[in-house]
C-alpha cells in the first residue's frame, strides 16, 4: 500500500486514529503577503495556458511549482523544495510512495531533511479525491519529524493549481479548511503557504 491507495477520509482517520474537524475557517485572520512582480508575471502568462492544456502535469509545472518557489524566495532559500520525490516512512502502514511537492524548513536541496512542514498534492480537477492521500502524507511527515523530537503542526494542501484547499495536522487532530482559495488570490495563498515557516525560521512579515 502507498499514499495514493488511500481513497477516503474515513479510511485514513480510522487507520491512524485521527479526529477530523471540517468546521473551521482556518486562515480567516491571516494577513496577505506581497506578491513579487516576477510571480505576478509568471501567473498572468501561465494561468490561461495551464487552463487550456488542462492536465495535472501542466498545472503542476505552470502554476503550483512557481507559487511554491516564491516561498523559497521569501525565506532567502532557507526553505527546501522537493517535487515528485520519494518519501518512504513506514511501508507497513502504507506511508510510502511519491509526494508531488514537499517544503522543508531546511536549506538542504539534495535530500529531504527535517522538519518537513508542508506537503502539496496536485490533482487535475478533484480536490476531494486528493484529501485522503494528502492526509496520509501529512501523517508520514509528522512521524518523520518526531524521529528527531520535532513536534510541529504539519500543513497540507490539495490543489488543481487554480483551486487550493488547506489542512493542518496537530497531534491526532486534523483540520480541513472550510474555505477554498483561488490562484488569483495569490497574496492570501502566499500568506498561508509561508505561515508554517514563520515561527520556525523566525521571519515575520
Residue, then its C-alpha position, 0 to 999 in steps of 0.5 A: x500500500x502507498x499514499x495514493x491507495x488511500x481513497x477516503x477520509x474515513x479510511x485514513x482517520x480510522x487507520x491512524x486514529x485521527x479526529x477530523x474537524x471540517x468546521x473551521x475557517x482556518x486562515x480567516x485572520x491571516x494577513x496577505x503577503x506581497x506578491x513579487x512582480x516576477x510571480x505576478x508575471x509568471x501567473x498572468x502568462x501561465x494561468x490561461x495556458x495551464x487552463x487550456x492544456x488542462x492536465x495535472x502535469x501542466x498545472x503542476x509545472x505552470x502554476x503550483x511549482x512557481x507559487x511554491x518557489x516564491x516561498x523559497x524566495x521569501x525565506x532567502x532559500x532557507x526553505x527546501x523544495x522537493x517535487x515528485x520525490x520519494x518519501x518512504x516512512x513506514x511501508x507497513x502502514x502504507x506511508x510510502x510512495x511519491x509526494x508531488x511537492x514537499x517544503x522543508x524548513x531546511x536549506x538542504x536541496x539534495x535530500x529531504x531533511x527535517x522538519x518537513x512542514x508542508x506537503x502539496x498534492x496536485x490533482x487535475x480537477x478533484x480536490x476531494x479525491x486528493x484529501x485522503x492521500x494528502x492526509x496520509x502524507x501529512x501523517x508520514x511527515x509528522x512521524x518523520x519529524x518526531x524521529x528527531x523530537x520535532x513536534x510541529x503542526x504539519x500543513x497540507x494542501x490539495x490543489x488543481x493549481x487554480x483551486x487550493x484547499x488547506x489542512x493542518x495536522x496537530x497531534x491526532x487532530x486534523x483540520x480541513x479548511x472550510x474555505x477554498x482559495x483561488x490562484x488569483x488570490x495569490x497574496x492570501x495563498x502566499x500568506x498561508x503557504x509561508x505561515x508554517x515557516x514563520x515561527x520556525x525560521x523566525x521571519x515575520x512579515 
